[in-house]
Amino acid sequence: MQHTISPKPYAWPGDARLALSIVVNVEEGAEANILDGDKYPEPVDEMGIALKRTMRNYGNESNYRYGITRGAPRVMRLLAQHGIQATFTACALALERAPALAQEIVRQGHEVTSHGYRWSHQFNMNEEDERAYIRKAVESLTRTTGRRPQGWLSRYLTTPNTRRLLIEEGFLYHMDDFGDDEPSWDAEAGKPIIVLPYQVDNNDMKMWSEPSYTPDQWLKYAKDNLDWALAEGEHEVNMMSIGLHLRIIGRPGRIWALREFLAYAAERARAPRGVWIATREAIAQHFAAQVPWRG
């Protein structure tokens, strides 16, 4: 029995078989800290220590500070060396406190999208507080970078109001979805927003939360993902994302893995019908042009 393969509904620019999005999360300086009114210090610690006391965790604060002082320059250099434009999902407060990094991100032409005002959970906010939180992040990032963010990524959990609020506040896309490998439309009350799925399986956070997960394993997984998605892209519309953190991938023992992956991806981007490396905004705009919202 023969099976026919339906043609793809649309193609990426240059008839590329895969759209690749490099996502750099900037959370450092926006994590929980009693100096910012939080009851407890940030529990996400590479040492696996979660303090349930109202006290400063100086060690973990320095863990996060490392991402700005040493991790960021390493990541920025690699992106520049390979001529790659990434999407920086930034907590607004983090960029307020790291203006030099914000300026360099803008200078290199990367996209800055919103990861909230702080690296905090919004799932327990009521509608009024969540709307104010979203607006505060937008106002801050616009002031810091000179451009309004077009996308949104929550700290994992959302509320039943989140997607509608993002639509009402004029966002082009959101990333709070792990259910597909290609963009799609969603709507609330008849008003649309683009869903750009995010891949947590490619995220470098696993090397922070599980020390036995090595850079070698992360690199192999990312390359395998790219190869499979690229081959599948002959007949399907595929999108891949790599999630990075300055304080994690920016360490000397890990940064080499990012160097290897970027070189691997860049080589395939130079091949005919290969990889299209693009910002998430560019991917969303291309999708919207190819698959207009029909209501």
VOBA-1610 file (N, C-alpha, C; in pm, whole numbers, padded with zeros to 5 digits, always signed):
BEGIN
Met+00086-00119+00000Met+00000+00000+00000Met+00089+00123+00000Gln+00065+00214-00093Gln+00144+00335-00103Gln+00080+00448-00023His+00165+00528+00039His+00118+00643+00115His+00163+00770+00044Thr+00074+00861+00025Thr+00110+00989-00035Thr+00137+01090+00074Ile+00232+01179+00050Ile+00267+01282+00146Ile+00213+01415+00098Ser+00131+01478+00178Ser+00072+01606+00140Ser+00179+01714+00136Pro+00168+01808+00044Pro+00266+01917+00041Pro+00255+02004+00165Lys+00365+02064+00203Lys+00364+02152+00320Lys+00273+02272+00292Pro+00203+02319+00394Pro+00113+02434+00373Pro+00189+02563+00341Tyr+00312+02574+00386Tyr+00395+02690+00355Tyr+00540+02653+00384Ala+00632+02738+00338Ala+00774+02712+00358Ala+00837+02829+00432Trp+00951+02803+00494Trp+01029+02908+00556Trp+01104+02986+00447Pro+01154+03105+00477Pro+01228+03182+00376Pro+01342+03101+00315Gly+01361+03118+00185Gly+01466+03043+00115Gly+01435+02897+00104Asp+01309+02859+00127Asp+01268+02719+00127Asp+01346+02636+00228Ala+01388+02702+00337Ala+01457+02631+00445Ala+01367+02522+00501Arg+01428+02415+00547Arg+01351+02303+00601Arg+01331+02310+00752Leu+01396+02406+00816Leu+01383+02418+00961Leu+01406+02563+01003Ala+01320+02613+01089Ala+01341+02744+01152Ala+01398+02720+01291Leu+01512+02780+01318Leu+01580+02763+01447Leu+01580+02895+01522Ser+01535+02891+01646Ser+01529+03008+01733Ser+01623+02988+01851Ile+01722+03076+01865Ile+01811+03075+01981Ile+01751+03170+02084Val+01715+03117+02200Val+01649+03195+02305Val+01742+03209+02424Val+01777+03332+02459Val+01864+03358+02573Val+01780+03423+02682Asn+01761+03351+02792Asn+01684+03404+02904Asn+01774+03493+02991Val+01727+03614+03021Val+01799+03704+03110Val+01713+03723+03235Glu+01751+03654+03341Glu+01674+03655+03466Glu+01754+03709+03583Glu+01886+03716+03564Glu+01977+03752+03671Glu+01954+03895+03720Gly+01932+03907+03850Gly+01901+04037+03908Gly+01752+04059+03927Ala+01671+03967+03872Ala+01526+03976+03886Ala+01470+03860+03966Glu+01559+03774+04018Glu+01515+03658+04096Glu+01470+03702+04236Ala+01410+03610+04310Ala+01359+03642+04443Ala+01472+03684+04537Asn+01446+03790+04611Asn+01544+03844+04705Asn+01469+03925+04809Ile+01502+03905+04935Ile+01429+03979+05039Ile+01452+04129+05026Leu+01559+04171+04960Leu+01582+04314+04938Leu+01477+04374+04845Asp+01413+04287+04765Asp+01308+04333+04674Asp+01169+04302+04728Gly+01161+04273+04858Gly+01032+04252+04922Gly+00983+04110+04924Asp+01065+04014+04881Asp+01023+03874+04882Asp+01041+03814+05021Lys+00958+03717+05053Lys+00966+03654+05184Lys+01087+03564+05195Tyr+01121+03497+05083Tyr+01235+03405+05083Tyr+01329+03438+04968Pro+01454+03398+04978Pro+01545+03415+04864Pro+01512+03314+04754Glu+01566+03336+04637Glu+01540+03250+04522Glu+01575+03104+04554Pro+01481+03010+04534Pro+01509+02869+04565Pro+01582+02796+04453Val+01586+02853+04333Val+01651+02785+04221Val+01801+02811+04229Asp+01872+02713+04278Asp+02014+02727+04313Asp+02090+02610+04256Glu+02203+02635+04192Glu+02280+02526+04133Glu+02328+02427+04239Met+02337+02470+04363Met+02377+02380+04470Met+02261+02299+04525Gly+02140+02330+04478Gly+02022+02257+04523Gly+01977+02294+04663Ile+02013+02414+04709Ile+01978+02458+04844Ile+01863+02558+04837Ala+01752+02525+04898Ala+01636+02615+04900Ala+01611+02660+05044Leu+01635+02786+05071Leu+01617+02839+05206Leu+01473+02885+05226Lys+01410+02839+05329Lys+01275+02882+05365Lys+01283+02971+05488Arg+01375+03066+05482Arg+01391+03163+05590Arg+01403+03301+05529Thr+01357+03400+05603Thr+01365+03537+05556Thr+01506+03590+05581Met+01593+03555+05489Met+01732+03595+05499Met+01793+03600+05358Arg+01901+03670+05345Arg+01967+03677+05215Arg+02052+03552+05191Asn+02046+03504+05069Asn+02132+03393+05027Asn+02243+03455+04942Tyr+02349+03498+05008Tyr+02456+03569+04939Tyr+02522+03481+04832Gly+02536+03353+04863Gly+02599+03263+04767Gly+02519+03254+04638Asn+02387+03237+04650Asn+02304+03225+04531Asn+02296+03358+04456Glu+02296+03469+04529Glu+02299+03599+04463Glu+02422+03610+04373Ser+02535+03562+04421Ser+02658+03569+04341Ser+02651+03472+04223Asn+02579+03359+04241Asn+02556+03265+04131Asn+02487+03336+04015Tyr+02385+03414+04047Tyr+02310+03487+03946Tyr+02394+03603+03890Arg+02466+03671+03977Arg+02549+03784+03932Arg+02653+03738+03831Tyr+02701+03615+03845Tyr+02799+03560+03752Tyr+02746+03563+03609Gly+02616+03539+03595Gly+02558+03539+03461Gly+02575+03671+03389Ile+02571+03780+03463Ile+02587+03913+03402Ile+02734+03946+03383Thr+02815+03919+03483Thr+02955+03964+03479Thr+03042+03880+03385Arg+03021+03748+03383Arg+03108+03662+03303Arg+03032+03583+03196Gly+02913+03535+03230Gly+02838+03455+03134Gly+02794+03534+03013Ala+02739+03652+03035Ala+02687+03733+02924Ala+02794+03766+02821Pro+02913+03814+02859Pro+03014+03844+02757Pro+03049+03722+02671Arg+03055+03605+02732Arg+03088+03484+02655Arg+02978+03452+02553Val+02854+03459+02597Val+02743+03430+02507Val+02735+03534+02396Met+02752+03661+02430Met+02743+03767+02330Met+02854+03754+02226Arg+02973+03716+02269Arg+03083+03699+02174Arg+03054+03587+02075Leu+03001+03475+02123Leu+02972+03363+02034Leu+02864+03399+01933Leu+02760+03466+01976Leu+02654+03506+01883Leu+02709+03598+01775Ala+02795+03693+01817Ala+02854+03786+01721Ala+02947+03713+01624Gln+03025+03621+01674Gln+03119+03547+01589Gln+03048+03469+01478His+02930+03417+01509His+02857+03338+01411His+02751+03421+01337Gly+02741+03549+01368Gly+02644+03634+01301Gly+02501+03592+01324Ile+02474+03544+01443Ile+02340+03492+01475Ile+02260+03596+01553Gln+02137+03619+01509Gln+02045+03704+01582Gln+01956+03616+01670Ala+01960+03642+01799Ala+01885+03562+01896Ala+01768+03642+01951Thr+01683+03573+02022Thr+01575+03638+02098Thr+01612+03632+02245Phe+01622+03748+02307Phe+01652+03756+02450Phe+01520+03772+02524Thr+01477+03665+02592Thr+01359+03673+02676Thr+01405+03729+02811Ala+01379+03856+02830Ala+01439+03928+02942Ala+01337+03969+03047Cys+01371+03943+03172Cys+01297+04005+03282Cys+01335+04153+03281Ala+01234+04237+03283Ala+01258+04380+03267Ala+01352+04435+03374Leu+01333+04391+03497Leu+01417+04441+03606Leu+01563+04400+03586Ala+01585+04282+03529Ala+01722+04235+03505Ala+01796+04331+03412Leu+01729+04376+03305Leu+01794+04469+03213Leu+01804+04609+03271Glu+01710+04647+03356Glu+01723+04776+03426Glu+01853+04778+03506Arg+01886+04666+03566Arg+02003+04657+03653Arg+02131+04620+03577Ala+02119+04592+03449Ala+02236+04560+03368Ala+02230+04641+03238Pro+02237+04774+03248Pro+02220+04858+03129Pro+02325+04834+03021Ala+02448+04799+03059Ala+02551+04774+02959Ala+02514+04652+02873Leu+02460+04550+02938Leu+02417+04432+02864Leu+02300+04468+02772Ala+02206+04544+02823Ala+02092+04585+02740Ala+02139+04660+02616Gln+02234+04748+02633Gln+02287+04825+02519Gln+02356+04734+02419Glu+02430+04633+02467Glu+02500+04543+02376Glu+02402+04454+02300Ile+02297+04410+02367Ile+02195+04330+02300Ile+02133+04409+02185Val+02100+04534+02212Val+02042+04620+02109Val+02144+04648+01999Arg+02268+04675+02036Arg+02372+04706+01937Arg+02392+04592+01839Gln+02385+04468+01890Gln+02405+04352+01803Gln+02281+04318+01721Gly+02170+04385+01746Gly+02051+04364+01665Gly+01964+04247+01706His+01977+04203+01830His+01894+04092+01877His+01754+04142+01913Glu+01660+04049+01917Glu+01525+04081+01962Glu+01520+04071+02115Val+01452+04165+02178Val+01425+04156+02322Val+01275+04138+02340Thr+01238+04028+02403Thr+01098+04003+02431Thr+01080+03988+02581Ser+00958+03983+02628Ser+00932+03994+02772Ser+00926+03860+02842His+00999+03853+02953His+00994+03737+03043His+00937+03782+03177Gly+00848+03883+03171Gly+00790+03939+03292Gly+00871+04055+03345Tyr+00817+04125+03443Tyr+00894+04234+03503Tyr+01006+04176+03589Arg+00970+04077+03669Arg+01070+04004+03747Arg+01060+03857+03711Trp+01158+03778+03757Trp+01151+03633+03734Trp+01065+03576+03845Ser+00937+03599+03831Ser+00844+03562+03937Ser+00724+03490+03879His+00656+03417+03965His+00537+03343+03924His+00417+03438+03919Gln+00346+03435+03807Gln+00227+03519+03795Gln+00099+03438+03810Phe+00114+03306+03832Phe-00005+03221+03832Phe-00100+03250+03948Asn-00050+03314+04054Asn-00138+03344+04167Asn-00186+03489+04167Met-00168+03560+04056Met-00214+03698+04047Met-00360+03703+04004Asn-00434+03799+04058Asn-00568+03823+04005Asn-00556+03901+03874Glu-00666+03919+03805Glu-00661+03980+03672Glu-00602+04122+03676Glu-00643+04200+03772Glu-00594+04338+03781Glu-00443+04342+03804Asp-00396+04258+03896Asp-00252+04257+03925Asp-00171+04204+03807Glu-00225+04103+03739Glu-00151+04047+03625Glu-00143+04147+03510Arg-00250+04219+03485Arg-00246+04320+03380Arg-00143+04429+03414Ala-00141+04470+03539Ala-00044+04572+03580Ala+00098+04519+03568Tyr+00117+04391+03599Tyr+00248+04326+03588Tyr+00296+04324+03443Ile+00207+04288+03353Ile+00240+04284+03210Ile+00275+04424+03162Arg+00195+04522+03198Arg+00219+04659+03153Arg+00351+04714+03209Lys+00380+04681+03332Lys+00505+04728+03392Lys+00625+04672+03318Ala+00617+04546+03281Ala+00727+04485+03205Ala+00743+04552+03070Val+00633+04576+03001Val+00638+04639+02869Val+00697+04779+02878Glu+00651+04857+02974Glu+00701+04994+02989Glu+00850+04996+03019Ser+00895+04906+03105Ser+01036+04901+03142Ser+01123+04860+03023Leu+01086+04752+02953Leu+01166+04705+02842Leu+01169+04805+02728Thr+01057+04872+02706Thr+01053+04976+02603Thr+01149+05089+02636Arg+01151+05126+02762Arg+01240+05234+02807Arg+01387+05190+02800Thr+01414+05067+02837Thr+01552+05018+02843Thr+01611+04991+02705Thr+01529+04936+02615Thr+01580+04894+02484Thr+01540+04986+02369Gly+01443+05074+02394Gly+01398+05163+02288Gly+01296+05101+02195Arg+01246+04982+02229Arg+01150+04914+02142Arg+01056+04829+02226Arg+00929+04832+02190Arg+00829+04755+02264Arg+00846+04606+02235Pro+00843+04520+02339Pro+00852+04376+02315Pro+00728+04324+02244Gln+00748+04228+02153Gln+00638+04172+02075Gln+00590+04037+02128Gly+00670+03975+02214Gly+00634+03843+02264Gly+00641+03835+02415Trp+00594+03723+02468Trp+00588+03703+02613Trp+00620+03558+02648Leu+00700+03541+02753Leu+00726+03411+02812Leu+00710+03423+02962Ser+00617+03346+03019Ser+00597+03347+03164Ser+00700+03258+03231Arg+00704+03266+03363Arg+00786+03172+03437Arg+00705+03044+03457Tyr+00691+02973+03352Tyr+00629+02841+03342Tyr+00477+02839+03360Leu+00425+02883+03473Leu+00282+02872+03498Leu+00211+03003+03468Thr+00088+02991+03416Thr+00009+03109+03381Thr-00126+03102+03451Thr-00208+03202+03428Thr-00344+03203+03481Thr-00443+03184+03365Pro-00570+03161+03396Pro-00670+03153+03289Pro-00684+03285+03212Asn-00634+03395+03268Asn-00647+03525+03204Asn-00527+03564+03118Thr-00415+03492+03133Thr-00289+03539+03074Thr-00299+03562+02924Arg-00346+03463+02852Arg-00347+03475+02706Arg-00437+03590+02660Arg-00552+03603+02722Arg-00643+03713+02685Arg-00580+03848+02716Leu-00514+03860+02831Leu-00450+03986+02867Leu-00339+04021+02768Leu-00262+03922+02724Leu-00157+03948+02627Leu-00215+03997+02495Ile-00327+03941+02455Ile-00395+03986+02333Ile-00441+04130+02351Glu-00504+04158+02463Glu-00556+04292+02488Glu-00445+04396+02497Glu-00327+04353+02540Glu-00214+04446+02552Glu-00132+04454+02424Gly-00178+04387+02317Gly-00118+04407+02186Gly+00001+04321+02152Phe+00018+04206+02215Phe+00132+04120+02185Phe+00108+04043+02055Leu+00216+04025+01979Leu+00211+03950+01854Leu+00208+03800+01881Tyr+00289+03756+01979Tyr+00299+03613+02005Tyr+00326+03587+02153His+00307+03462+02193His+00349+03419+02326His+00415+03283+02314Met+00493+03247+02416Met+00576+03126+02413Met+00533+03024+02518Asp+00426+03048+02588Asp+00385+02960+02698Asp+00311+02838+02646Asp+00379+02760+02563Asp+00318+02643+02503Asp+00429+02546+02462Phe+00408+02420+02491Phe+00507+02318+02459Phe+00444+02206+02375Gly+00331+02237+02310Gly+00249+02133+02250Gly+00268+02107+02103Asp+00368+02171+02039Asp+00384+02149+01895Asp+00526+02186+01855Asp+00557+02164+01727Asp+00687+02201+01672Asp+00672+02304+01561Glu+00557+02371+01556Glu+00537+02477+01459Glu+00440+02581+01515Pro+00444+02702+01461Pro+00354+02807+01510Pro+00208+02774+01479Ser+00120+02842+01551Ser-00024+02827+01527Ser-00094+02953+01578Trp-00220+02964+01544Trp-00302+03075+01592Trp-00385+03028+01712Asp-00406+03119+01804Asp-00503+03099+01911Asp-00581+03229+01924Ala-00694+03223+01991Ala-00776+03344+02002Ala-00855+03343+02131Glu-00884+03460+02179Glu-00974+03482+02293Glu-01072+03590+02252Ala-01201+03559+02266Ala-01306+03654+02229Ala-01290+03703+02085Gly-01246+03611+01998Gly-01235+03645+01858Gly-01112+03723+01819Lys-01022+03749+01914Lys-00900+03825+01885Lys-00781+03729+01891Pro-00694+03734+01788Pro-00590+03631+01776Pro-00456+03667+01838Ile-00377+03563+01863Ile-00237+03576+01901Ile-00165+03453+01846Ile-00040+03470+01809Ile+00038+03359+01756Ile+00101+03281+01872Val+00089+03151+01865Val+00154+03063+01961Val+00285+03016+01900Leu+00397+03054+01961Leu+00529+03007+01917Leu+00579+02908+02021Pro+00565+02780+01996Pro+00602+02681+02099Pro+00748+02693+02141Tyr+00770+02659+02266Tyr+00904+02664+02326Tyr+00942+02521+02363Gln+01068+02485+02347Gln+01113+02350+02377Gln+01192+02348+02508Val+01136+02290+02610Val+01208+02280+02737Val+01307+02164+02736Asp+01288+02067+02644Asp+01379+01953+02642Asp+01519+01992+02594Asn+01529+02102+02519Asn+01659+02151+02474Asn+01722+02253+02569Asn+01655+02281+02678Asn+01695+02389+02767Asn+01819+02353+02849Asp+01911+02449+02862Asp+02031+02423+02942Asp+02003+02419+03091Met+01881+02453+03133Met+01845+02450+03275Met+01865+02311+03336Lys+01858+02207+03251Lys+01877+02071+03303Lys+02017+02051+03360Met+02113+02127+03310Met+02250+02116+03363Met+02263+02189+03497Trp+02170+02275+03529Trp+02169+02348+03657Trp+02095+02268+03762Ser+01980+02214+03722Ser+01896+02142+03818Ser+01938+01997+03838Glu+02009+01941+03740Glu+02056+01803+03750Glu+02203+01798+03711Pro+02293+01811+03808Pro+02436+01819+03778Pro+02492+01701+03699Ser+02426+01586+03704Ser+02476+01470+03630Ser+02450+01482+03480Tyr+02366+01580+03441Tyr+02339+01604+03299Tyr+02451+01692+03246Thr+02536+01637+03162Thr+02660+01703+03123Thr+02644+01786+02995Pro+02737+01879+02971Pro+02736+01953+02844Pro+02744+01862+02723Asp+02816+01751+02733Asp+02823+01657+02621Asp+02684+01601+02588Gln+02609+01567+02692Gln+02475+01514+02670Gln+02383+01620+02611Trp+02393+01742+02663Trp+02310+01852+02611Trp+02340+01876+02464Leu+02469+01879+02428Leu+02509+01905+02291Leu+02460+01795+02197Lys+02478+01670+02236Lys+02432+01560+02152Lys+02282+01566+02131Tyr+02208+01594+02238Tyr+02062+01602+02227Tyr+02021+01713+02131Ala+02086+01830+02144Ala+02051+01943+02058Ala+02083+01914+01912Lys+02198+01852+01886Lys+02234+01817+01748Lys+02137+01713+01692Asp+02103+01613+01773Asp+02009+01511+01727Asp+01873+01572+01695Asn+01830+01665+01779Asn+01703+01734+01755Asn+01708+01807+01621Leu+01815+01882+01600Leu+01828+01958+01476Leu+01828+01866+01354Asp+01906+01759+01360Asp+01916+01669+01245Asp+01781+01606+01211Trp+01711+01561+01315Trp+01583+01494+01291Trp+01481+01594+01237Ala+01472+01711+01299Ala+01375+01811+01256Ala+01407+01862+01115Leu+01535+01873+01084Leu+01575+01918+00951Leu+01534+01817+00844Ala+01558+01689+00869Ala+01519+01586+00774Ala+01367+01581+00759Glu+01297+01590+00869Glu+01151+01587+00868Glu+01095+01708+00795Gly+01171+01818+00795Gly+01127+01942+00732Gly+01113+01933+00582Glu+01154+01822+00524Glu+01132+01801+00381Glu+00984+01798+00350His+00904+01749+00445His+00760+01734+00423His+00674+01802+00529Glu+00736+01853+00635Glu+00660+01915+00744Glu+00718+02052+00777Val+00635+02137+00835Val+00681+02268+00883Val+00733+02249+01024Asn+00863+02265+01042Asn+00923+02240+01173Asn+00996+02364+01225Met+00988+02380+01355Met+01055+02489+01424Met+01126+02430+01547Met+01246+02476+01573Met+01324+02428+01686Met+01369+02547+01769Ser+01372+02530+01900Ser+01424+02636+01986Ser+01526+02579+02084Ile+01627+02661+02112Ile+01729+02628+02210Ile+01719+02731+02322Gly+01693+02687+02445Gly+01681+02778+02558Gly+01810+02785+02638Leu+01861+02907+02658Leu+01988+02928+02725Leu+01973+03024+02842His+02064+03014+02938His+02070+03105+03052His+02214+03151+03072Leu+02232+03278+03093Leu+02366+03335+03103Leu+02446+03270+03216Arg+02382+03243+03328Arg+02452+03189+03445Arg+02479+03040+03432Ile+02418+02976+03332Ile+02434+02832+03315Ile+02528+02802+03199Ile+02485+02831+03077Ile+02569+02800+02961Ile+02694+02887+02959Gly+02692+03000+03031Gly+02804+03093+03028Gly+02922+03054+03115Arg+02920+02936+03173Arg+03033+02888+03254Arg+03142+02828+03164Pro+03269+02839+03205Pro+03378+02787+03121Pro+03363+02640+03085Gly+03307+02561+03175Gly+03293+02418+03148Gly+03175+02383+03061Arg+03093+02485+03024Arg+02974+02459+02942Arg+02972+02539+02812Ile+03036+02654+02811Ile+03024+02744+02697Ile+03072+02679+02568Trp+03168+02588+02580Trp+03218+02520+02460Trp+03108+02444+02388Ala+03011+02391+02464Ala+02901+02316+02404Ala+02814+02408+02318Leu+02793+02530+02365Leu+02718+02627+02285Leu+02797+02663+02160Arg+02928+02683+02174Arg+03012+02711+02057Arg+02997+02602+01952Glu+03001+02476+01996Glu+02991+02365+01903Glu+02853+02361+01837Phe+02749+02386+01915Phe+02615+02381+01856Phe+02594+02495+01757Leu+02637+02615+01791Leu+02620+02728+01699Leu+02695+02705+01568Ala+02815+02650+01577Ala+02892+02620+01456Ala+02819+02515+01372Tyr+02764+02415+01439Tyr+02691+02307+01372Tyr+02568+02364+01301Ala+02493+02450+01371Ala+02373+02509+01312Ala+02408+02605+01199Ala+02513+02686+01219Ala+02552+02783+01117Ala+02595+02715+00988Glu+02662+02602+01000Glu+02702+02528+00881Glu+02581+02482+00802Arg+02479+02436+00872Arg+02357+02391+00805Arg+02272+02507+00756Ala+02292+02624+00813Ala+02222+02742+00764Ala+02279+02789+00629Arg+02405+02755+00604Arg+02468+02794+00476Arg+02433+02698+00363Ala+02381+02582+00396Ala+02347+02483+00295Ala+02214+02518+00228Pro+02197+02483+00101Pro+02068+02506+00035Pro+01956+02432+00107Arg+01846+02499+00124Arg+01728+02441+00190Arg+01766+02382+00325Gly+01845+02457+00398Gly+01892+02410+00528Gly+01815+02471+00643Val+01889+02535+00733Val+01830+02591+00855Val+01818+02742+00841Trp+01704+02795+00876Trp+01683+02939+00886Trp+01692+02977+01033Ile+01800+03046+01071Ile+01818+03090+01209Ile+01760+03230+01221Ala+01659+03245+01304Ala+01585+03372+01307Ala+01536+03402+01447Thr+01503+03529+01469Thr+01441+03567+01595Thr+01298+03515+01598Arg+01242+03510+01715Arg+01105+03461+01726Arg+01007+03560+01662Glu+01038+03687+01669Glu+00951+03785+01604Glu+00950+03763+01453Ala+01067+03737+01393Ala+01074+03713+01249Ala+00996+03588+01212Ile+01006+03484+01295Ile+00932+03361+01269Ile+00782+03386+01277Ala+00740+03461+01378Ala+00598+03491+01393Ala+00546+03574+01277Gln+00622+03673+01234Gln+00579+03757+01123Gln+00568+03677+00994His+00665+03587+00970His+00659+03505+00850His+00538+03413+00854Phe+00514+03353+00968Phe+00397+03266+00981Phe+00270+03343+00953Ala+00257+03463+01012Ala+00136+03542+00993Ala+00115+03580+00846Ala+00225+03603+00773Ala+00215+03638+00632Ala+00174+03516+00548Gln+00221+03399+00588Gln+00193+03277+00513Gln+00058+03215+00549Val+00019+03231+00674Val-00106+03172+00723Val-00187+03281+00793Pro-00251+03369+00716Pro-00325+03480+00777Pro-00439+03430+00867Trp-00462+03506+00972Trp-00572+03472+01063Trp-00705+03484+00989Arg-00787+03380+00995Arg-00916+03378+00925Arg-01034+03395+01017Gly-01010+03395+01148Gly-01120+03408+01241Gly-01184+03274+01271
//
